[in-house]
C-alpha cells in the first residue's frame, strides 16, 4: 500500500485494488489506517527559502489572463509571461497569444528593457520554448534559447516538474495579474494590452505594499537591484533554428527548401544545422564543417570545393575549367575542346568534351593531340571522328572541304580562333 501511495494513487483507487485482491475492508477503516499508520493526508512542513542577493534572480512563469476580442469579434486567449524579481518582488507582465520560442524571447527582451538590465539567473517553468527535456538535475535546454541566454549573459535554472515551490515568488503573481490587471478591462488589441500591462506594473503592482516585505517593490528595485543588473544588450538577437538534415547523394542538404553543399564524403549521414537570417552553419559530430550564406527557397548554394574534382566542372557548368582541363593534355586538345564548346548553348556540348577526355585514357595524350591537330586543319569538329581516327590508327584523314568552282580556297584558321568567347 505504501508503494501505491508513493506512485500517487488515490485512496479510493487503492481501496478498489485491495478489493480485487480479496482484502475486504470499508473505506473509512482504510482511511483511518492510512492516516494513523502511513501518515496519509498530513500536510508537508514548509520552510521559507531565504531571498537571494539583489539583482541575482528573476522567476518566470506563464499564466492565463483571459480572453481578448479581436477586430473580427472573436475571443482569443491571452497568456501572460510574468517576470518577478526575487529580491524586490518587482514584476513585469508580457501578454501574448502563443508560447512559441519567438514570443518567449520577445517577452524576455521586453522584460530587460522594463527592468533596465539583465538578471544573472533566470528560473523559468518547464515551458517548451525553453526546456526540451525536463530533469531535476540535468535539464536539456532548447538549443536556440540556450544560445540566446549565452548572448545576454544569464544562466537558466529551470524549476522541477510540478514543483511550484521552486519558484514561489512568481506563482502568486499569476492570479494577481489576472484579477487586478486583466479582469474587467477592454483592450483595443494585443499591443494596447502590452502597453497598459507595463504601465500597470510600474504604477500599480510596483507601488503596492507587498504582503510579505511590507515595502513598495518598485522602490526597492530601483534602490537595491537595478544598480546590480547586467547592462542592456546593444544588439538584436537573431533567433536561429536548428535542424538535422540528411546529406543527399548529390552532396547537398535541404534547409527551408533550399540546398547547400557539404564537404567530404558524408552521403547518407545526418548533420546538425544552424540557420539564422544570414548564415547556414553545418556541423558534423560537433565540429563546424561548412558556412553558407542563406539563399531563397528553391535556390542552391554550391561550393565547387565540396564536390569531387572530376565532377566539379560539369556540376557547376564551369566551361573555362573544363577547357583548361583539356588543355593540360595538349595544345590541340585544348583548341579542339574550345571548338566543341563554341556553341550558343555551350553547356549542352560538355558531354562531348568529357568523351574527348575519355579518349585520352583509352589511348595516349600524344595520339589524341595529333588527331585533334589534323581534325582542326580540316575544320572537322566532331568527337566521334576523333574516336574513329584513333581506333583506326590515324590511317584515315578527315574529309577536307572541297572549294566550289570560282571561289577562293579556304585557309586553315589558327587554333586560337576556337577560343570560347562569351559575353560578360
C-alpha positions as CSV (number, residue, x, y, z in Angstrom):
1,X,0.0,0.0,0.0
2,X,2.9,2.4,0.7
3,X,4.2,1.8,-2.8
4,X,0.8,2.7,-4.3
5,X,0.7,5.9,-2.3
6,X,4.3,6.8,-3.4
7,X,3.1,6.3,-7.0
8,X,0.4,9.0,-6.5
9,X,-2.6,6.7,-6.4
10,X,-5.7,8.0,-4.6
11,X,-7.0,6.2,-1.6
12,X,-10.2,5.4,-3.5
13,X,-8.2,3.6,-6.2
14,X,-6.2,1.7,-3.6
15,X,-9.5,0.6,-2.0
16,X,-10.6,-0.8,-5.4
17,X,-7.3,-2.6,-5.9
18,X,-7.4,-4.2,-2.5
19,X,-10.9,-5.4,-3.1
20,X,-9.7,-7.1,-6.3
21,X,-7.1,-9.0,-4.2
22,X,-9.6,-10.2,-1.7
23,X,-8.9,-7.6,1.0
24,X,-12.4,-6.5,2.0
25,X,-12.4,-3.5,4.3
26,X,-14.5,-0.4,4.5
27,X,-13.2,2.8,3.1
28,X,-13.4,4.6,6.5
29,X,-11.3,1.9,8.0
30,X,-8.8,2.1,5.2
31,X,-8.7,5.9,5.5
32,X,-8.2,5.7,9.3
33,X,-5.4,3.2,8.9
34,X,-3.6,5.2,6.2
35,X,-3.7,8.4,8.3
36,X,-2.6,6.8,11.6
37,X,0.0,4.3,10.3
38,X,1.2,5.7,7.0
39,X,0.9,9.4,7.5
40,X,-1.6,9.8,4.7
41,X,-3.1,13.3,4.3
42,X,-0.6,15.1,6.5
43,X,0.5,18.4,5.2
44,X,4.1,18.8,4.5
45,X,6.2,21.1,6.6
46,X,7.3,24.1,4.5
47,X,10.3,26.3,5.2
48,X,10.7,29.7,3.7
49,X,13.8,29.9,1.5
50,X,16.0,33.0,2.1
51,X,16.0,35.6,-0.6
52,X,18.9,35.9,-2.9
53,X,21.2,38.9,-3.3
54,X,19.8,42.0,-5.1
55,X,19.8,41.6,-8.9
56,X,20.7,37.9,-8.8
57,X,17.4,36.0,-9.7
58,X,14.2,36.5,-11.6
59,X,11.5,33.9,-11.7
60,X,9.4,33.4,-14.9
61,X,6.1,31.7,-15.4
62,X,3.2,31.6,-18.0
63,X,-0.3,32.1,-16.8
64,X,-3.7,32.5,-18.5
65,X,-5.0,36.1,-18.2
66,X,-8.3,35.9,-20.1
67,X,-9.9,36.5,-23.5
68,X,-9.1,39.4,-25.8
69,X,-11.7,40.2,-28.5
70,X,-10.0,40.9,-31.9
71,X,-11.2,43.1,-34.7
72,X,-13.5,40.4,-36.1
73,X,-15.2,39.9,-32.8
74,X,-13.6,36.6,-31.9
75,X,-12.2,36.0,-28.5
76,X,-8.6,34.8,-28.3
77,X,-6.9,33.5,-25.2
78,X,-4.2,35.9,-23.8
79,X,-1.4,34.5,-21.7
80,X,1.0,36.4,-19.6
81,X,4.7,35.8,-19.5
82,X,5.3,37.0,-16.0
83,X,8.7,38.0,-14.5
84,X,9.2,38.5,-10.8
85,X,12.4,39.8,-9.2
86,X,13.1,37.5,-6.3
87,X,14.7,40.2,-4.0
88,X,12.4,43.2,-4.6
89,X,9.2,41.4,-5.8
90,X,9.0,43.9,-8.7
91,X,7.2,42.3,-11.6
92,X,6.6,42.6,-15.3
93,X,3.8,41.1,-17.4
94,X,4.2,40.5,-21.2
95,X,0.8,39.5,-22.7
96,X,0.9,37.1,-25.7
97,X,-1.3,34.7,-27.6
98,X,1.3,32.0,-28.1
99,X,4.1,30.3,-26.2
100,X,6.5,30.0,-29.2
101,X,10.2,30.5,-29.0
102,X,9.9,33.8,-30.8
103,X,7.3,35.1,-28.5
104,X,9.2,34.0,-25.4
105,X,12.4,35.7,-26.5
106,X,10.4,38.8,-27.4
107,X,9.0,38.8,-23.9
108,X,12.5,38.4,-22.4
109,X,13.7,41.3,-24.4
110,X,10.8,43.5,-23.3
111,X,11.5,42.5,-19.7
112,X,15.1,43.5,-19.9
113,X,14.0,46.9,-21.3
114,X,11.4,47.3,-18.5
115,X,13.9,46.4,-15.7
116,X,16.7,48.4,-17.4
117,X,19.2,45.4,-17.3
118,X,19.6,41.7,-17.2
119,X,19.4,39.4,-14.2
120,X,22.2,36.9,-13.5
121,X,19.9,33.9,-13.1
122,X,16.5,33.1,-14.7
123,X,14.3,30.4,-13.0
124,X,11.6,29.5,-15.5
125,X,8.8,27.0,-15.6
126,X,9.4,24.0,-17.9
127,X,7.9,25.7,-20.9
128,X,8.7,24.0,-24.2
129,X,10.2,27.1,-25.7
130,X,13.0,26.9,-23.1
131,X,13.3,23.3,-21.9
132,X,13.4,20.4,-24.4
133,X,13.7,17.7,-21.7
134,X,12.9,18.4,-18.0
135,X,15.1,16.9,-15.4
136,X,15.6,17.7,-11.7
137,X,19.4,17.9,-12.0
138,X,20.3,17.9,-15.7
139,X,17.6,19.6,-17.8
140,X,18.2,19.9,-21.5
141,X,17.6,23.4,-22.8
142,X,16.3,24.3,-26.2
143,X,19.4,25.0,-28.4
144,X,18.1,28.3,-29.6
145,X,17.2,29.6,-26.2
146,X,20.5,28.4,-24.7
147,X,22.3,30.4,-27.4
148,X,20.0,33.4,-26.5
149,X,20.9,33.1,-22.8
150,X,24.6,33.0,-23.6
151,X,24.3,36.1,-25.7
152,X,22.6,38.0,-22.9
153,X,24.8,36.7,-20.2
154,X,22.3,34.9,-17.9
155,X,22.1,31.4,-16.5
156,X,18.9,29.3,-16.9
157,X,17.9,27.2,-13.9
158,X,14.5,25.6,-14.7
159,X,12.2,24.6,-11.9
160,X,11.3,20.9,-11.4
161,X,8.2,19.5,-12.9
162,X,5.1,20.1,-10.8
163,X,7.2,21.9,-8.2
164,X,5.7,25.4,-7.7
165,X,7.8,25.7,-4.5
166,X,10.9,26.1,-6.8
167,X,9.5,29.5,-8.0
168,X,7.1,30.7,-5.3
169,X,7.7,34.4,-5.9
170,X,6.1,34.3,-9.3
171,X,3.4,31.7,-8.6
172,X,1.2,34.2,-6.7
173,X,1.8,36.9,-9.3
174,X,-0.2,35.0,-11.9
175,X,-3.7,35.2,-10.2
176,X,-2.8,38.7,-9.1
177,X,-2.1,39.9,-12.6
178,X,-5.3,38.2,-13.9
179,X,-7.6,39.7,-11.3
180,X,-6.1,43.1,-10.7
181,X,-4.8,44.0,-14.2
182,X,-6.7,42.0,-16.9
183,X,-10.1,41.3,-15.4
184,X,-12.9,43.7,-16.4
185,X,-10.7,45.7,-18.8
186,X,-11.3,46.4,-22.5
187,X,-8.2,46.4,-24.8
188,X,-8.1,47.6,-28.4
189,X,-5.6,44.9,-29.4
190,X,-2.6,43.0,-28.1
191,X,-0.3,46.0,-28.4
192,X,-2.6,48.1,-26.3
193,X,-2.7,45.3,-23.8
194,X,1.1,45.1,-23.6
195,X,1.4,48.9,-23.2
196,X,-1.1,49.0,-20.4
197,X,0.4,46.0,-18.7
198,X,3.8,47.7,-18.5
199,X,2.2,50.8,-17.1
200,X,0.2,48.7,-14.5
201,X,3.4,47.0,-13.4
202,X,5.1,50.4,-12.8
203,X,2.3,52.3,-11.3
204,X,0.1,49.7,-9.5
205,X,1.9,46.5,-8.9
206,X,5.2,48.2,-8.3
207,X,3.9,50.8,-5.9
208,X,1.6,48.5,-3.8
209,X,2.7,47.5,-0.3
210,X,3.9,43.9,-0.7
211,X,2.2,41.5,1.7
212,X,5.5,39.9,2.7
213,X,8.1,42.6,2.5
214,X,5.7,45.4,3.5
215,X,7.6,47.6,1.1
216,X,7.0,49.1,-2.4
217,X,8.6,46.7,-4.9
218,X,9.4,49.3,-7.5
219,X,11.3,51.5,-4.9
220,X,13.2,48.5,-3.5
221,X,14.1,47.5,-7.1
222,X,15.3,51.0,-8.0
223,X,17.4,51.4,-4.9
224,X,18.9,47.9,-4.4
225,X,18.5,45.8,-7.5
226,X,18.8,48.0,-10.6
227,X,22.4,49.0,-9.9
228,X,23.4,45.3,-9.7
229,X,21.9,44.2,-13.1
230,X,24.0,43.5,-16.1
231,X,23.8,46.2,-18.8
232,X,21.1,46.1,-21.5
233,X,22.1,44.3,-24.8
234,X,23.0,46.7,-27.6
235,X,22.3,44.3,-30.5
236,X,19.2,42.5,-31.6
237,X,19.3,38.7,-31.2
238,X,18.9,36.8,-34.5
239,X,16.9,33.8,-33.5
240,X,18.4,30.7,-35.0
241,X,16.7,27.5,-36.0
242,X,18.4,24.1,-35.5
243,X,17.8,21.0,-37.7
244,X,19.3,17.6,-38.5
245,X,19.2,17.3,-42.4
246,X,20.4,14.2,-44.2
247,X,23.1,14.5,-46.9
248,X,21.7,13.6,-50.3
249,X,23.6,11.6,-53.0
250,X,24.4,15.0,-54.7
251,X,26.3,16.1,-51.5
252,X,23.7,18.7,-50.6
253,X,21.4,19.1,-47.6
254,X,18.0,20.8,-47.8
255,X,17.1,23.5,-45.3
256,X,14.0,25.7,-45.6
257,X,13.5,24.3,-49.2
258,X,17.0,25.5,-50.3
259,X,20.0,23.3,-51.0
260,X,23.5,23.7,-49.6
261,X,26.7,21.7,-50.4
262,X,28.5,19.6,-47.9
263,X,32.3,18.9,-47.9
264,X,33.7,15.4,-47.7
265,X,32.1,12.0,-48.3
266,X,29.1,12.3,-45.9
267,X,26.4,11.0,-48.2
268,X,23.6,9.4,-46.1
269,X,24.8,11.0,-42.8
270,X,22.7,13.4,-40.7
271,X,24.3,16.7,-39.8
272,X,23.4,19.3,-37.3
273,X,22.5,22.6,-39.0
274,X,22.1,26.1,-37.5
275,X,20.1,28.6,-39.6
276,X,19.5,32.3,-39.0
277,X,18.6,35.1,-41.3
278,X,22.1,35.5,-42.7
279,X,24.1,32.2,-42.5
280,X,23.8,28.5,-42.5
281,X,26.3,26.6,-40.4
282,X,26.7,22.8,-40.8
283,X,28.2,20.6,-38.0
284,X,29.4,17.0,-38.1
285,X,29.9,15.4,-34.8
286,X,30.0,18.7,-33.0
287,X,32.6,20.2,-35.4
288,X,31.8,23.1,-37.7
289,X,32.5,21.9,-41.3
290,X,30.8,24.5,-43.5
291,X,29.3,28.0,-43.5
292,X,27.0,29.2,-46.3
293,X,25.1,32.4,-46.9
294,X,21.3,31.9,-46.8
295,X,19.6,31.7,-50.2
296,X,16.0,31.9,-51.1
297,X,13.8,28.8,-51.2
298,X,14.2,26.9,-54.4
299,X,17.8,28.0,-54.9
300,X,21.0,26.3,-54.1
301,X,24.4,27.4,-52.9
302,X,27.2,25.1,-54.0
303,X,30.9,25.5,-53.2
304,X,32.8,23.8,-56.0
305,X,35.4,22.7,-53.5
306,X,32.8,20.5,-51.8
307,X,32.3,18.3,-54.9
308,X,34.6,15.6,-56.3
309,X,37.3,17.2,-58.5
310,X,36.3,15.1,-61.6
311,X,32.7,16.3,-61.3
312,X,33.1,19.9,-60.3
313,X,33.2,21.4,-63.8
314,X,30.1,19.5,-65.0
315,X,28.1,20.1,-61.9
316,X,28.8,23.8,-61.9
317,X,28.8,24.2,-65.7
318,X,32.3,25.7,-65.5
319,X,33.2,25.9,-69.2
320,X,36.6,27.6,-68.6
321,X,37.6,25.0,-66.0
322,X,36.7,22.2,-68.5
323,X,38.6,23.8,-71.3
324,X,41.7,24.3,-69.0
325,X,41.5,20.6,-68.1
326,X,41.6,19.6,-71.7
327,X,44.5,22.0,-72.5
328,X,46.6,20.3,-69.9
329,X,46.9,17.2,-72.1
330,X,48.0,19.1,-75.2
331,X,47.5,22.4,-77.1
332,X,45.5,20.9,-79.9
333,X,43.3,19.0,-77.5
334,X,42.5,22.3,-75.7
335,X,41.8,24.1,-79.0
336,X,39.6,21.2,-80.1
337,X,37.6,21.4,-76.8
338,X,37.2,25.1,-77.3
339,X,35.9,24.5,-80.8
340,X,33.4,21.9,-79.5
341,X,32.2,24.4,-76.8
342,X,31.8,27.2,-79.4
343,X,28.0,26.9,-79.4
344,X,25.1,29.1,-78.5
345,X,24.3,26.7,-75.7
346,X,27.9,25.5,-74.8
347,X,26.9,23.5,-71.7
348,X,25.0,21.1,-74.0
349,X,28.3,20.2,-75.5
350,X,30.1,19.4,-72.2
351,X,29.5,15.7,-72.6
352,X,31.3,15.7,-75.9
353,X,34.4,17.3,-74.2
354,X,34.2,14.6,-71.5
355,X,34.1,12.0,-74.2
356,X,37.2,13.6,-75.7
357,X,39.0,13.4,-72.3
358,X,37.9,9.7,-72.1
359,X,39.8,9.1,-75.4
360,X,43.0,10.2,-73.6
361,X,42.5,7.5,-71.0
362,X,41.9,4.9,-73.7
363,X,44.8,6.0,-75.9
364,X,47.6,8.3,-75.1
365,X,47.6,12.1,-75.0
366,X,50.1,12.4,-77.9
367,X,47.9,10.4,-80.2
368,X,44.8,12.3,-79.3
369,X,46.6,15.7,-79.7
370,X,47.8,14.7,-83.2
371,X,44.3,13.6,-84.2
372,X,42.9,16.9,-82.9
373,X,45.5,18.8,-84.9
374,X,44.6,17.0,-88.1
375,X,40.8,17.5,-87.5
376,X,41.3,21.2,-86.8
377,X,43.3,21.6,-90.1
378,X,40.3,20.1,-91.9
379,X,37.8,22.1,-89.8
380,X,36.1,18.9,-88.8
381,X,34.7,19.4,-85.2
382,X,33.3,16.0,-84.4
383,X,34.5,14.0,-81.4
384,X,33.2,10.8,-83.0
385,X,35.5,11.4,-85.9
386,X,38.5,11.7,-83.4
387,X,37.4,8.4,-81.9
388,X,37.3,6.7,-85.3
389,X,40.7,8.1,-86.3
390,X,42.3,6.8,-83.1
391,X,40.6,3.4,-83.4
392,X,42.0,3.0,-87.0
393,X,45.4,4.3,-86.1
394,X,45.1,7.6,-87.9
395,X,45.0,5.8,-91.3
396,X,42.1,7.9,-92.5
397,X,42.5,11.7,-92.8
398,X,39.4,13.7,-92.0
399,X,37.4,14.7,-95.1
400,X,38.6,18.1,-96.4
401,X,36.2,20.7,-97.7
402,X,36.3,20.9,-101.5
403,X,36.1,24.5,-102.7
404,X,33.4,25.3,-105.1
405,X,34.4,26.3,-108.6
406,X,35.0,30.0,-108.9
407,X,35.5,30.6,-105.2
408,X,38.7,31.1,-103.3
409,X,40.2,28.3,-101.4
410,X,39.5,28.2,-97.6
411,X,42.6,28.7,-95.4
412,X,43.2,26.8,-92.3
413,X,42.5,29.0,-89.3
414,X,44.8,29.5,-86.3
415,X,43.8,27.3,-83.3
416,X,43.3,30.5,-81.2
417,X,40.3,31.3,-83.3
418,X,38.5,28.5,-81.5
419,X,38.7,30.1,-78.0
420,X,35.4,30.2,-76.3
421,X,34.0,33.8,-76.3
422,X,31.2,34.6,-74.0
423,X,29.7,37.9,-73.2
424,X,30.3,39.2,-69.7
